[in-house]
């Protein structure tokens, strides 16, 4: 049996590499588009609330996509969902790149962003699910390292996307920049169509949509904590922080884009290094995090936005406070996210991994949606400090929920016993 399993796993590994490369291309394009849209419309006189609403459909359709996408992947394979995601991203980019400037109004951009949200979550769900297929089920330590490398590299490349977006907006303008990004996605599609063989995984044509809703207590608790974790980041990072840096501190969008890019790249590096940072030398063995790890990380992270808010209120230099505070926040948040990304794959049923992951990232998208809306609304009504306090409160909530997570992750059937 092992002799026959080895070639199959080699094929999965090759396909996984292709999936990851396509995911990286989509991540760069997605990050660049976010910066392009944010600054293009802010410079045209849109308020922070109006800018936030440009991204609402991006997050709303991300929720729907993760729910439906996991079911589609279970039925038709991850290759199908990946190509659907890349094709949708190409359409979204061309919608903004090839139309007359007069068409670039709120409704049109929101539709394009909805398609981008669909694309991003289809490719993410496909690549994250693929990890489970190439790591032995009895080796959670390896799963931990693989998923943190994938997630960390993705976030580092999203930072590259922020940098690329700022650079392209400065040098060639909004619509030509989108043409360049569309070409990148087109290349990724060609590579997947010509080089990938098989469906990546074992499609089950009988998979039912009702199975998308997890009956695992551990998965449901982790999803609830994930909502608050990502809302806590986006409530000040998505709209409030860039607008504050631009309008209050007077940074150019080139400076803001570069700073956000460096931050996200560093965030990704920390995320990829999470096994070593959290486990020291034990990361080389079979050590891996559990619910206790997620709990203390969430409570630790809650102190950081609160400290930044207190410092700003007390009159500390805002540039130093935000730069230093954001660096520390990013590092601890990266560790939180890496632990969550491992736990969902370790909790997931091997036969339903795409559906479990889709359900979990549906919660992730819901958190981003809430954070994005609140980022614009709270900032316009009460300022950056209020956004930071909202972030701290959400993180306390994530920590409280995490207290109920299993205290050790599954090696065999431990998680099933807690469901």
N, C-alpha and C positions, 0 to 999 in steps of 0.2 A: 504493500500500500504506500509506503514511503517513497518507493521509486516512481510511482505514478503521480504522487502528490508533488514531488519536487519540480518536474517540468511545468505543472500547472501554476505553482507558486512563482516560478521564474517568469512566466507570461504575465501574471498579475503584477509582479515587480516592474517589469518593463512598461506595462500600461500605466502603472502608478506614477512612474517618472514622467510619462507624457502628460498625465492629468495634472501633475504638479506644475510642469512647465506652462501649461495652458492657464492654470490658476494664477500663476505669477504674472503672466501677460495681462490677464483680466484685472488683477489687483493694481498693477501700475496704471492701467487705463482708468480704473474706477477712482483711484486717489487723485489723479491728475484732473479728471472731470469735476470732482468735488471742488477743488480749488478754483478751477476755471469758472464754474457757475457761481460760486460764492462771491468772488471778487468782481466778476464782470457785472453782475446785477447790483451789487452794493455800490459800485462806482457809478452806476446809472441812477442812483438815488433811492433805491429800495431800502426800507427800514429793516432793522433786525428781525422783526416779526414776519415781514413779507419774505425776507430771505429764508427764514426757517420754514415757511410754508412751501417754498420751492422744493424742499426735500421730504415733505410729508408723504407723498405717494411712493417715494423711494423706500421708505421704511414700512408703509402699509403693505405694499406689494411684496416686500421681503417676508413679512409675516405669512401671507398667503402662499408664497412660493415655497417656503420651508415646509409648510403643511402638505401641500400638494406634491412638491418635488420629491419628498421622501417616498411617497406612495408610487410616483412614476418610476423612480429608480428601482424600487422593489419589483415592479412589474416588468420594466423594459431594460434595466441595466444602467450602470453609471455612465457609460459612454453616451447613451442617448441624452441623458439629462445634461451632460457636459456640453454636447453640441448645441442643445437647445439654449443653454446659457450663453455660450459664445455668440451664437447667431442673434440672439436678442440684444446683446451688448452692441453688436455691430449696427443693428437697426437704430438703437438709441443714440449712438454717436452720430450717425449720418442724418438723423432727424434735426440735430442742431448744426451740423457742419454744412449742409447743402441747401438750406432754405434761405430765402431773403431775410435780411436783418429785421424787417418789419414783422416777421413771424415769431420772433423771439420774445413772446409775451408769456405771462405767468402760466396760462393754461397749457400752452405747447410745451414749455419746459417741464411742467409737472408730469405730463404724459411721458416725455423722454426719460425723466428721472424714475418714473414708475417702471419702465422697461429696464433701466439700469439696475434697479433694486431686484427685479426678477433675475437678471443675468448674474449679478454678483452672488446671490444666494444659491442659485443652481450650481454654479461652479464650486462654491465653497462646500456645499453639502456633498458634492461628488468627490472632491479631493479628501475631505475629512473622513468620509465613509471608507474610502479606498485604503486608508491606513490599517483598518481592522482586518483587511483581507490579506495583508502581507506580513503581519506580525503573528507569531505563534500564540494561540489562545492561552497557553499556560505560562506566558512570560510577560506579566504586566509591567515589569521594569523596562523592558524593551519598548513596549507600547508607549509608556510615559516619555521616553527619550525621542521616539519617532514623532509623536504628535507635537511635542514642544518644538522640535526642529522645524516641522512644517508650519506650525502656527507662527513661530518667531520669524521665519523667513518671509512669510506672507506679510506680516506687519512691517518688517523692514522695507519690503518692496512697496508697501502702501506709502511709506515715507518717501521713498524714491519718487512715487507718483505725485506726491505733494510738490516736491522739488521740480519735477518735470512740468507740472501744471503751471507753477509760477514762472518758470523759465520760458515756456512756450507762450504764455500770455504776454510776457514782457517783450519777447523777440519777434514773434510772427503774428500775434493776435488771436482772438477767440476762435473763430471758425477754422482758420488754417491749422490751429493746434488740434482741433477735433478730427480733422482729416488724418493727421499723423497718427493719432491714437486708433482710429478706425483701421488703418493699415496694419498696425500691430496685432489687432484682434483677428484680422483676415489671415495673417500668417499663421496664427495659432490654430485657426480652423483647418487650414490646409494640412498642417502637421498631424492633427488628430485624425482627419479623414484618411490620409495616406499611410500613416505609420501605426495606428492603433488597430489591433485585431481582437475580436471577441467583444463581449459586453462589459467586462470588468465586474466580476461577481456572478452570481447565479440568479438570473431573473425568475421571478415567480409570477406567472400570469394570473394566478388565483389570489394574489395579495389583495386584501380588502381595505378600502379607505378607512373604515372604522378602526383598523388596527393602528392607525397613526397616533391615536390618543393613548399615551402610555398608561399601563396599569401598574407600573413600578413606582412605589413610594419614593425610592431614591432618585429616580429620574425626575419625577414631578417636583420634589423639593429642590433639586439642583436647578431645574428650569426657573422656579420662582426666584431663587437667589440670583440667577443670571439676569433676570429682568432688572432687578435693582442695581446690580453691579454695573451694567452697561448704561443704564439711565444715569447713574452717578457720574460717569465720565462725560457723557454727551451733554448733560445739563449745563456744563460750563465750557466744554471743549469745542463743540461743533459751531456754534454761532457767537456766544458771548465772548469767548477769549479772542478769536480773530478780529472781531469788530472792536473790542477794547484796545487791542494792540494797534489797530489801524487808526481809530478815531480819537482815542484818549492819549496814547503814547506817541502817536504820529509815525508809526512804522509804515514803510511802503509795502505793497502787497508782495513784492519780491522778498523783502526781509521777513514778512510774516510766513510766506510759503516756505522759505528756507528753514526758518526756525521750527515750524511744524514738521517739516520733512526730517530734520535731524532728530527731533524728539521721537517721532514714530519709528525711525530706523533704530535708535537706541532702545526703544521699547521692544522692538522685535528681537534685538540681540539678547536682551535680558530674558525675554520669554524663551528663546531657544536654549538659554543656559540655565533654565530653572532647575533641572535635576541636579546640577552641580551646586548651584547656589543654595538650594533648600536641603540637599542631602549630603553636601561635601563629598568626601571620598566614597561614601556609601552609595552614591549614584552609580558607581561602576558595578554594583551588585544588583540585587533585585528589590531595592527600596523604592517605594512609591507613596504618594500622598493619600490621605483619606479625608473624611469629613472634618476632623480636628484641624487639619492644615487649612482648609477653606475657611473655617471659622476664625482662627486667629489672624489670618491674613486680611479678612474683611474688616475686623475691628481695628487692626493696625492702620489700614488704609483710611478709615473714617477720620482719624485724627489729622490727616494731612490737609484736606480742603478747609477744615475748621481752623487750623493753624494759619493757613494763607489768608483766610478771611479776617482773622484777628489782627494779623500783621498789617494788612491793608487799611483796616479801620483805625489802627493806632498810628498811621501816618508813615509807615516804613516805605522805603523807595520801591515803587511798584514794579519797576523793571527787574531789579534784583530779586524781589520777593516772588514774582511770577516765574522767572526763569529758573531759580533754584527750586522753588516749590513744585513746579511742573516736572522737573527732572526727577525729584524724589517720588512724587506721585506716580509718574510713569513707570518707574522701576518696580514699585510695590504693586501697582495695578497689573503690570505684566506678569508677575508671579501669580497673582490671583487668577488671571485669565488662563494661564498655562495649566494650573491645577484643575480648573473647571474643565478645560478641553480634554485633559486626561480622564477625569472622572466620568464624563459622559460616555466616552468610548469603553471604559472599563465596566460601567453599569449596563451598557447596551447589550441586548440579546444578539448573539452572533448572527442569527437568521433574520433579524429585523433591524440590523444596524442602521441602514439608510433611513428607516422610518423613525427610529429612536433619535438619531442625529437631527433629522428634519424637524421633529417636534421640539427638540432642545433649542435649535437655532431659530425656530419660530419665536420662542421666548426671548432669545437674544435680540431679534429684530423688534419685538414689542418694547423692550427696554430702550433701544436706540430711538424708536419713534417717540416714546414719552420724553426722553432726554432732549431730543431735537426740538420738539414743540416748546417744552419748558425753557430751553436755552434762550430762544428768542423772546418768549413772553416775559419770563422773570427778569431778563437783562433789561428789556425796554421799560418795565415797570419799576424795578428796584435796583438794578445795577449788578455788577459782577460779584460783589460780596454776597448778595442774596443767592446767587447761583451756587456759590461755594457752600453755603450753609445747607442748601437743598441737597447737594452732593453728599455731604457728611451724614445727613439724616437717612438717605437711601442706603448708604453703606452700613450703618448701624442695623437697618432692617435686613440687609443681606446676611450680616453676621448672625442675627437672631435666628433666621431661617436655617442657616448652615449648622446651627447647634444640633439639629435633628437629623443631619446626614449620618450614614453609617460611619462608624469610627475606624473601620478598616475596609479597604476595597476588596472586591471579589477575586478570589483565585479560582474557586470552583462554583459553588452555588450560594455563597454567603449573601449576595445581594438579593437573590430570590427569597431568601428567608425573611428579609426585612420588608418585602413588598406588602 
